[in-house]
Amino acid sequence: MRLIYLDNNATTPVDPEVLKEMVPFFSVYYGNPSSPHRLGQEAKQYVKKARNAIARFLCCQEEEIVFTSCGTESNNAAILSALRTTGKKRIVTTSTEHSAIQELCLDLEKRGVEIDRMAVNSLGLIDLEELEKKINEHTAIVSVMWANNETGVIFPVEQIAKICKERGVLFHTDAVQAIGKIPIDLSQVPIDFLSLTGHKFYAPKGIGVLFVRKGSPFEPLIRGGSQEMRRRAGTENVPSIVGMGKAIAILSQRMDEENKRIRALRDLLETRILSEIPFTKLNGDREYRIPNTSNICFKGIDAETLLLDLDQKGICASGGSACTTGSLKPSKVLTAMGLSPLDAKSSVRFSLGRHNTEEEIQFAVDEIIKSVKKIRKTMPKS
């Protein structure tokens, strides 16, 4: 059976060039970067090379890049550090953050930390005036994602960062879905902490980055050895770090052209679904979103039923974040935008990637149309 993968916001396949770059570090350059001998120092140089590639891509300094295990660890490290270094117990965030932020905040709330969640409008956007009102002398940090993982909606992070800078408050952004899809220049935006993870841009799973701006207060989440300039203990995952460096180098060369092509494919998929299938609706802002993501409500249809039918045809999509798969509850992101629980559970996220083709998209839409017709035939006429 052919496979058409439209779930790239959950994870991406490792790029063949990335895998090729990684292989020698499992059996040839296998030294520990902390070891003083030649093999260890060779590994250390390759870690430095990857760090440099990532820093250049983000327009920051090498020493501001801290390697972690994933985006979730990076998010936790930034927020918990802010609470410890400021001594304050108030966090301002949004109602549509990834579960890596939402679940952390729920846990902190039980421990006496005040969590102020900004509402979003029907397009998934926040009100900057509301943000300004919520920041006060008790605020330890503001955390707002750069691009939403379910709808693709982009938040005005540049403006948010400036507001936080003016108010003297630390600012963190979860940029996991933004990397490689929109330009990011950290030399121009006063962000204190930024999280990313490799498996969203064709690097392997199990490797992430936390950007820590020079001068921003920071205390490590994981303590032990002196790795990562004493900001994240634990032996470095050299093969994955090298892979992430290669994936970033590829993005540096291809990003603009690749996003233009992917956006055209997404628009094709979206236009056909919305025009050829009755009672469908786009969730989120049509303009302010990353180029690969389309979240569509198929009114009255259970998304799980549709996704299972598509899976039987080799088409992979999702009902939202992979981190909440299996939950019987409707998407918190979509309900925060004002969708009814029924409509939220009728919504499917399609997220495209560099390996998708126009022929695949046309075939996928044809099959989506067939599946929706088949499912609706079994439903009451009302």
C-alpha positions as CSV (number, residue, x, y, z in Angstrom):
1,M,0.0,0.0,0.0
2,R,1.3,3.5,-0.8
3,L,1.8,5.8,2.1
4,I,0.9,9.5,2.0
5,Y,2.2,11.2,5.1
6,L,0.3,14.4,6.0
7,D,1.2,14.5,9.7
8,N,4.6,16.4,9.6
9,N,3.7,18.5,12.6
10,A,3.8,15.4,14.7
11,T,7.2,14.4,13.4
12,T,9.2,14.3,10.1
13,P,11.2,11.5,8.6
14,V,15.0,11.8,9.0
15,D,16.4,13.3,5.8
16,P,18.7,10.8,4.0
17,E,21.5,13.4,4.0
18,V,21.1,13.8,7.7
19,L,21.2,10.1,8.4
20,K,24.3,9.7,6.2
21,E,26.0,12.5,8.3
22,M,25.1,10.7,11.5
23,V,26.2,7.2,10.8
24,P,29.9,7.5,11.5
25,F,29.2,8.9,15.0
26,F,27.9,5.5,16.1
27,S,31.0,3.5,15.3
28,V,33.9,5.7,14.1
29,Y,33.7,9.0,15.9
30,Y,32.1,7.5,19.0
31,G,34.2,9.4,21.6
32,N,32.7,11.2,24.6
33,P,33.1,15.0,23.9
34,S,34.2,15.4,27.5
35,S,37.1,13.0,27.2
36,P,40.6,14.6,26.8
37,H,42.0,12.2,24.3
38,R,41.9,12.5,20.5
39,L,38.7,10.5,19.9
40,G,36.8,12.6,22.5
41,Q,38.2,15.9,21.1
42,E,37.2,14.9,17.6
43,A,33.6,14.4,18.8
44,K,33.8,17.7,20.6
45,Q,34.7,19.5,17.4
46,Y,31.7,18.0,15.6
47,V,29.4,19.1,18.4
48,K,30.9,22.6,18.1
49,K,30.3,22.6,14.3
50,A,26.6,21.7,14.8
51,R,26.3,24.4,17.5
52,N,27.8,26.9,15.1
53,A,25.4,26.0,12.3
54,I,22.3,26.3,14.6
55,A,23.6,29.6,16.0
56,R,24.1,31.0,12.5
57,F,20.6,29.9,11.4
58,L,19.0,31.6,14.4
59,C,21.3,34.6,14.2
60,C,22.7,34.3,17.8
61,Q,25.9,33.4,19.5
62,E,27.2,29.8,19.8
63,E,27.4,30.0,23.6
64,E,23.6,30.8,23.6
65,I,22.8,27.3,22.3
66,V,22.1,24.6,24.9
67,F,21.5,21.0,23.6
68,T,18.6,19.2,25.3
69,S,16.7,16.0,24.7
70,C,13.6,17.6,23.2
71,G,11.3,20.6,23.0
72,T,9.4,19.5,26.2
73,E,12.7,19.5,28.2
74,S,13.6,22.9,26.8
75,N,10.2,24.4,27.7
76,N,10.4,23.0,31.2
77,A,13.9,24.2,31.7
78,A,13.1,27.8,30.7
79,I,10.0,28.2,32.8
80,L,11.3,26.5,35.9
81,S,14.5,28.5,35.7
82,A,12.6,31.8,35.5
83,L,10.6,30.9,38.7
84,R,13.9,30.1,40.6
85,T,16.0,33.0,39.4
86,T,13.3,35.7,39.8
87,G,11.7,34.4,43.0
88,K,8.3,35.3,41.6
89,K,5.3,33.0,41.3
90,R,3.3,34.2,38.3
91,I,3.3,33.0,34.7
92,V,1.5,34.6,31.8
93,T,0.8,32.3,28.9
94,T,-2.0,31.5,26.4
95,S,-4.9,29.0,26.4
96,T,-3.7,27.3,23.3
97,E,-0.1,26.3,24.2
98,H,1.3,22.9,23.6
99,S,0.8,20.3,26.3
100,A,4.5,20.7,27.3
101,I,3.5,24.1,28.6
102,Q,-0.1,23.5,29.6
103,E,0.6,20.4,31.7
104,L,3.6,22.0,33.4
105,C,1.5,25.0,34.3
106,L,-1.3,22.8,35.7
107,D,1.3,21.1,37.9
108,L,2.8,24.5,39.0
109,E,-0.7,25.8,39.8
110,K,-1.1,23.0,42.3
111,R,2.1,24.1,43.9
112,G,1.0,27.7,44.4
113,V,2.1,29.4,41.2
114,E,-0.4,31.7,39.6
115,I,-1.1,31.0,36.0
116,D,-2.7,33.7,33.9
117,R,-3.9,32.3,30.5
118,M,-4.7,34.7,27.8
119,A,-7.8,34.0,25.7
120,V,-7.7,33.8,21.9
121,N,-10.3,34.9,19.4
122,S,-12.1,32.8,16.9
123,L,-9.1,32.9,14.6
124,G,-6.7,31.7,17.4
125,L,-5.0,35.1,17.9
126,I,-4.3,37.0,21.1
127,D,-4.9,40.6,22.0
128,L,-1.6,42.4,22.7
129,E,-3.4,45.0,24.9
130,E,-4.6,42.2,27.1
131,L,-1.1,40.9,27.4
132,E,0.2,44.3,28.6
133,K,-2.5,44.4,31.3
134,K,-1.6,41.0,32.5
135,I,2.1,41.7,33.1
136,N,2.7,43.0,36.6
137,E,5.5,43.1,39.2
138,H,4.7,39.5,40.3
139,T,5.3,38.1,36.8
140,A,8.3,35.7,36.5
141,I,8.0,35.0,32.8
142,V,5.7,35.2,29.8
143,S,5.6,32.1,27.6
144,V,3.8,32.3,24.2
145,M,4.4,29.8,21.4
146,W,5.6,31.1,18.0
147,A,3.3,28.9,15.9
148,N,0.4,26.7,17.0
149,N,1.0,23.0,16.4
150,E,-2.7,22.3,15.7
151,T,-3.8,25.2,13.6
152,G,-0.5,26.7,12.4
153,V,-1.5,30.1,13.6
154,I,1.5,32.5,14.1
155,F,1.6,34.6,17.2
156,P,3.2,38.2,17.0
157,V,6.2,37.1,18.9
158,E,8.4,40.0,17.8
159,Q,5.8,42.4,19.4
160,I,5.3,40.3,22.5
161,A,9.1,40.2,23.1
162,K,9.4,44.0,22.9
163,I,6.5,44.4,25.3
164,C,8.2,42.0,27.8
165,K,11.5,43.8,27.3
166,E,10.0,47.2,28.0
167,R,8.3,45.8,31.2
168,G,11.5,44.1,32.4
169,V,9.9,40.6,32.3
170,L,11.6,37.4,30.9
171,F,10.1,36.0,27.7
172,H,10.1,32.4,26.4
173,T,8.7,31.1,23.1
174,D,8.1,27.6,22.1
175,A,9.3,27.7,18.5
176,V,9.1,24.0,17.8
177,Q,6.6,24.4,14.9
178,A,8.1,27.7,13.6
179,I,11.6,26.5,12.9
180,G,12.2,26.2,9.2
181,K,8.8,27.5,8.3
182,I,9.2,31.2,9.1
183,P,12.4,33.4,9.3
184,I,13.8,33.8,12.9
185,D,16.4,36.4,13.7
186,L,17.3,36.4,17.4
187,S,19.6,39.3,16.9
188,Q,16.6,41.5,16.2
189,V,14.0,40.1,18.6
190,P,14.6,40.4,22.4
191,I,13.7,36.8,23.3
192,D,15.2,35.4,26.5
193,F,14.5,31.7,25.9
194,L,13.5,29.8,22.7
195,S,12.7,26.1,22.4
196,L,13.1,23.8,19.4
197,T,13.3,20.1,18.6
198,G,15.1,18.3,15.8
199,H,12.4,15.9,14.7
200,K,10.2,18.6,13.4
201,F,12.7,19.5,10.6
202,Y,14.0,16.2,9.4
203,A,16.6,15.6,12.2
204,P,16.2,12.6,14.6
205,K,13.9,12.4,17.7
206,G,15.6,12.8,21.0
207,I,17.5,16.0,20.4
208,G,16.4,19.6,21.2
209,V,17.8,23.0,21.8
210,L,17.1,25.7,24.3
211,F,18.3,29.2,23.3
212,V,19.4,31.1,26.4
213,R,20.2,34.7,25.7
214,K,23.5,35.9,27.1
215,G,22.8,37.9,30.2
216,S,19.4,36.3,30.9
217,P,19.3,34.6,34.3
218,F,19.3,30.8,34.0
219,E,19.5,27.8,36.4
220,P,19.8,24.3,35.0
221,L,17.0,21.8,35.1
222,I,19.3,18.8,34.9
223,R,22.3,18.9,37.2
224,G,25.4,16.7,37.2
225,G,28.5,17.1,35.0
226,S,29.8,20.2,33.4
227,Q,28.4,19.6,29.9
228,E,26.8,22.4,27.9
229,M,28.8,25.0,29.8
230,R,27.2,23.7,33.1
231,R,23.7,24.5,31.8
232,R,22.5,20.9,31.0
233,A,24.3,18.0,32.6
234,G,24.5,14.6,30.8
235,T,26.8,13.2,28.1
236,E,26.0,14.8,24.8
237,N,24.0,12.9,22.2
238,V,26.7,13.4,19.5
239,P,25.1,11.5,16.6
240,S,21.8,13.4,17.0
241,I,23.5,16.8,17.5
242,V,25.5,16.2,14.3
243,G,22.2,15.3,12.6
244,M,20.5,18.4,13.8
245,G,23.4,20.5,12.6
246,K,23.1,18.9,9.1
247,A,19.3,19.4,9.1
248,I,19.7,23.1,9.9
249,A,22.3,23.4,7.1
250,I,19.9,22.0,4.7
251,L,17.1,24.3,5.9
252,S,19.5,27.3,5.4
253,Q,19.8,26.4,1.7
254,R,16.2,25.3,0.9
255,M,13.8,27.0,3.3
256,D,12.3,29.7,1.1
257,E,11.9,27.6,-2.0
258,E,10.7,24.6,0.0
259,N,8.0,26.6,1.9
260,K,6.8,28.2,-1.3
261,R,6.2,24.7,-2.8
262,I,4.6,23.3,0.3
263,R,2.3,26.3,0.7
264,A,1.0,25.7,-2.8
265,L,0.3,22.1,-2.0
266,R,-1.4,23.0,1.2
267,D,-3.6,25.5,-0.6
268,L,-4.5,22.9,-3.2
269,L,-5.5,20.4,-0.6
270,E,-7.5,23.1,1.3
271,T,-9.2,24.6,-1.7
272,R,-10.4,21.3,-3.0
273,I,-11.7,20.1,0.4
274,L,-13.5,23.3,1.2
275,S,-15.1,23.7,-2.2
276,E,-15.9,20.0,-2.9
277,I,-17.0,18.7,0.5
278,P,-20.1,20.4,1.9
279,F,-20.2,21.6,5.6
280,T,-16.4,22.0,6.0
281,K,-14.7,25.0,7.6
282,L,-11.1,26.1,8.1
283,N,-10.0,26.5,11.8
284,G,-7.7,29.4,12.5
285,D,-6.5,32.5,10.7
286,R,-6.0,32.0,7.0
287,E,-3.2,34.5,6.6
288,Y,-1.2,34.4,9.8
289,R,-0.1,30.8,9.8
290,I,2.9,28.6,8.9
291,P,2.8,27.4,5.3
292,N,2.3,23.7,5.8
293,T,-0.7,23.4,8.1
294,S,-4.4,23.2,7.5
295,N,-6.9,22.4,10.2
296,I,-10.4,21.6,8.8
297,C,-13.7,20.9,10.5
298,F,-15.8,18.2,8.7
299,K,-19.1,19.1,10.4
300,G,-21.0,16.3,12.0
301,I,-18.3,13.7,11.3
302,D,-16.2,12.1,14.0
303,A,-12.6,12.8,13.2
304,E,-11.4,9.5,14.6
305,T,-13.7,7.6,12.2
306,L,-12.4,9.6,9.3
307,L,-8.8,9.2,10.3
308,L,-9.1,5.5,10.7
309,D,-10.8,5.2,7.2
310,L,-8.0,7.3,5.7
311,D,-5.4,5.2,7.5
312,Q,-6.8,2.1,5.8
313,K,-6.0,3.9,2.5
314,G,-2.5,4.7,3.5
315,I,-3.2,8.4,4.3
316,C,-1.7,9.7,7.6
317,A,-3.2,12.7,9.2
318,S,-4.2,13.6,12.8
319,G,-6.9,15.1,15.0
320,G,-4.4,17.5,16.6
321,S,-1.3,17.2,18.7
322,A,0.3,13.8,18.8
323,C,1.0,14.4,22.5
324,T,-2.7,14.3,23.3
325,T,-3.6,11.3,21.1
326,G,-5.9,8.9,22.9
327,S,-7.7,11.6,24.8
328,L,-11.4,11.4,24.7
329,K,-11.7,15.1,25.3
330,P,-12.0,17.6,22.4
331,S,-8.9,19.7,21.5
332,K,-8.3,22.4,24.1
333,V,-6.9,24.6,21.3
334,L,-10.0,24.5,19.2
335,T,-12.5,24.9,22.1
336,A,-10.4,27.9,23.3
337,M,-11.1,29.4,19.8
338,G,-14.8,29.0,20.4
339,L,-15.5,25.7,18.6
340,S,-18.2,23.5,20.1
341,P,-16.9,20.2,21.5
342,L,-18.7,18.5,18.6
343,D,-17.0,20.6,16.0
344,A,-13.6,20.3,17.7
345,K,-14.0,16.5,17.6
346,S,-14.9,16.8,13.9
347,S,-11.6,18.5,13.0
348,V,-8.6,17.1,11.2
349,R,-5.1,18.5,11.0
350,F,-3.2,18.1,7.7
351,S,0.5,19.1,7.9
352,L,2.6,18.8,4.8
353,G,6.3,18.3,4.4
354,R,9.2,18.3,1.9
355,H,8.5,14.8,0.6
356,N,4.9,15.5,-0.5
357,T,4.0,15.8,-4.2
358,E,1.1,17.3,-6.1
359,E,0.1,13.9,-7.3
360,E,-0.1,12.7,-3.7
361,I,-2.3,15.6,-2.6
362,Q,-4.7,15.1,-5.5
363,F,-5.0,11.4,-4.6
364,A,-5.4,12.2,-0.9
365,V,-8.2,14.7,-1.5
366,D,-10.0,12.2,-3.8
367,E,-9.9,9.6,-1.1
368,I,-10.9,12.1,1.6
369,I,-14.0,13.0,-0.5
370,K,-14.9,9.3,-0.8
371,S,-14.4,8.7,2.9
372,V,-16.6,11.7,4.0
373,K,-19.4,10.6,1.6
374,K,-19.3,7.0,2.9
375,I,-19.4,8.1,6.5
376,R,-22.1,10.6,6.0
377,K,-24.3,8.0,4.3
378,T,-24.4,6.1,7.6
379,M,-25.4,9.3,9.5
380,P,-29.0,10.6,10.2
381,K,-30.2,12.9,7.4
382,S,-30.4,15.8,9.8
